[in-house]
Amino acid sequence: RSVPVDQLHLTLKFIGEVEGSRVLDIQEALLDIVRPAFSLCLKGVGTFPPRGLPRILWAGVDPHEQVVALRNAIERKLFEIDIPRERQKFSPHLTLARLKNCPIRRLQEFLAGNAMLRTAEFSVEQFHLYKSQLTKSGAIHTILQSYPLKVANGQPEKR
């Protein structure tokens, strides 16, 4: 099942279920993050998990250093308000589809045909705090708050 275009996103930090007043703490903590805007492109495709039956089809991001730096700033800031750090290694990606009963041959053909995927660069000038609601047709992500990244001279930082 492919992810609808309006629901595509790159998860920087999964927080999980949060009580009402904690949402305000999180929103306030994220206001303190000051990071430069930057440019990215999507590069390459793959699946998770790396072994066993694939469940997620993803596109990678390039370069990922700025994404990792932004994610680390978010992790530090949220840790200050007792949101635990993630144990899993961060692997920046866009989930393109959730795979269930996908014929392996068809998936292998798709991966081989798109291995060299590289999109045009695009600017990343903000990040968002989302609320996720699980439904029978998939998760619905709604923006709770947006956080601008610092733009120098009106241009995102070049790589």
C-alpha positions as CSV (number, residue, x, y, z in Angstrom):
1,R,0.0,0.0,0.0
2,S,1.6,3.2,-1.1
3,V,1.8,6.2,1.2
4,P,-0.5,9.1,-0.1
5,V,1.6,12.0,-1.4
6,D,0.1,14.4,1.2
7,Q,1.3,12.0,4.0
8,L,4.9,11.6,2.9
9,H,7.3,12.8,5.5
10,L,10.8,12.1,7.0
11,T,10.5,11.0,10.6
12,L,13.2,12.8,12.7
13,K,12.0,11.5,16.1
14,F,9.2,9.2,17.0
15,I,7.8,10.3,20.3
16,G,4.8,7.9,20.8
17,E,1.7,8.5,22.8
18,V,1.8,11.7,24.9
19,E,-0.6,13.1,27.5
20,G,-2.1,16.6,26.8
21,S,0.1,18.8,28.9
22,R,3.3,17.1,27.6
23,V,2.4,18.1,24.1
24,L,2.8,21.7,25.2
25,D,6.1,20.9,26.8
26,I,7.3,19.3,23.6
27,Q,6.1,22.2,21.4
28,E,7.9,24.7,23.7
29,A,11.1,22.7,23.8
30,L,11.3,22.5,20.0
31,L,11.0,26.3,19.7
32,D,14.6,26.5,21.1
33,I,16.1,24.6,18.1
34,V,18.2,26.8,15.9
35,R,19.5,25.0,12.8
36,P,20.2,26.3,9.3
37,A,17.9,25.5,6.4
38,F,19.5,23.0,3.9
39,S,19.0,21.3,0.6
40,L,18.4,17.6,0.0
41,C,17.4,15.1,-2.7
42,L,16.0,11.6,-2.6
43,K,18.6,9.0,-3.6
44,G,18.2,5.3,-4.0
45,V,15.5,2.9,-2.8
46,G,15.5,0.0,-0.4
47,T,13.4,-2.0,2.1
48,F,13.1,-2.6,5.8
49,P,13.9,-4.8,7.5
50,P,17.2,-5.6,5.8
51,R,16.7,-9.3,6.4
52,G,13.5,-11.4,6.2
53,L,10.2,-10.4,4.7
54,P,10.3,-6.7,3.5
55,R,7.6,-4.6,5.2
56,I,8.6,-1.0,4.2
57,L,9.7,0.4,0.8
58,W,11.8,3.6,1.3
59,A,13.7,6.2,-0.6
60,G,17.0,7.5,1.0
61,V,18.1,11.1,1.3
62,D,21.3,12.8,0.3
63,P,23.2,14.3,1.8
64,H,22.1,13.1,5.2
65,E,24.5,15.0,7.4
66,Q,22.2,18.0,7.9
67,V,19.2,15.8,8.5
68,V,21.2,13.9,11.2
69,A,22.3,17.2,12.8
70,L,18.7,18.4,13.0
71,R,17.6,15.1,14.4
72,N,20.3,15.1,17.0
73,A,19.3,18.7,18.0
74,I,15.7,17.5,18.4
75,E,16.9,14.4,20.4
76,R,18.9,16.6,22.8
77,K,16.2,19.1,23.3
78,L,13.5,16.5,24.0
79,F,15.8,14.5,26.3
80,E,16.0,17.7,28.5
81,I,12.3,17.3,29.1
82,D,12.6,13.6,29.8
83,I,11.6,12.2,26.4
84,P,13.8,9.1,26.1
85,R,16.4,9.0,23.3
86,E,15.8,6.4,20.6
87,R,17.8,3.3,20.9
88,Q,17.7,2.4,17.2
89,K,20.3,3.9,14.8
90,F,18.8,6.8,12.9
91,S,18.4,6.0,9.2
92,P,16.9,9.0,7.3
93,H,14.4,7.9,4.7
94,L,11.0,8.6,3.2
95,T,8.5,5.7,3.5
96,L,7.0,5.2,0.1
97,A,4.9,2.1,0.8
98,R,4.0,-0.5,3.4
99,L,4.4,-3.9,1.9
100,K,2.0,-6.8,2.6
101,N,1.7,-9.8,0.4
102,C,3.9,-8.1,-2.2
103,P,5.2,-10.5,-4.8
104,I,9.0,-10.7,-4.2
105,R,9.8,-10.8,-7.9
106,R,7.8,-7.6,-8.5
107,L,9.6,-5.9,-5.6
108,Q,13.0,-7.0,-6.8
109,E,12.2,-5.6,-10.3
110,F,11.1,-2.3,-8.8
111,L,14.3,-2.1,-6.6
112,A,16.5,-2.9,-9.6
113,G,14.8,-0.4,-11.9
114,N,15.0,2.4,-9.3
115,A,18.3,1.7,-7.7
116,M,19.8,4.8,-9.3
117,L,16.9,7.1,-8.3
118,R,18.0,10.7,-7.7
119,T,15.6,13.5,-7.6
120,A,16.2,17.2,-8.1
121,E,17.4,19.1,-4.9
122,F,14.7,20.6,-2.8
123,S,15.0,23.1,0.1
124,V,14.2,22.0,3.7
125,E,13.3,25.2,5.5
126,Q,11.2,23.9,8.4
127,F,10.3,20.8,10.4
128,H,7.0,19.9,11.9
129,L,5.5,18.3,15.0
130,Y,2.9,15.8,13.9
131,K,0.0,14.1,15.5
132,S,-0.5,10.6,14.1
133,Q,-3.9,8.8,14.1
134,L,-4.0,5.2,13.1
135,T,-6.9,4.2,10.9
136,K,-7.9,1.0,9.0
137,S,-6.5,2.7,5.8
138,G,-3.2,3.7,7.4
139,A,-1.9,6.5,9.6
140,I,-3.1,10.0,9.2
141,H,-0.5,12.6,10.1
142,T,-1.7,16.1,11.1
143,I,0.7,19.0,11.7
144,L,0.4,20.4,15.2
145,Q,3.2,23.0,14.9
146,S,5.8,24.0,12.4
147,Y,9.3,25.2,13.2
148,P,11.3,27.3,10.7
149,L,14.9,26.7,10.1
150,K,17.3,29.6,9.9
151,V,17.8,30.8,6.3
152,A,20.9,32.8,5.6
153,N,20.5,35.6,2.9
154,G,17.2,34.1,1.9
155,Q,18.9,30.9,0.7
156,P,19.1,27.5,2.3
157,E,22.6,26.4,3.2
158,K,24.3,24.8,0.2
159,R,25.9,21.4,0.5
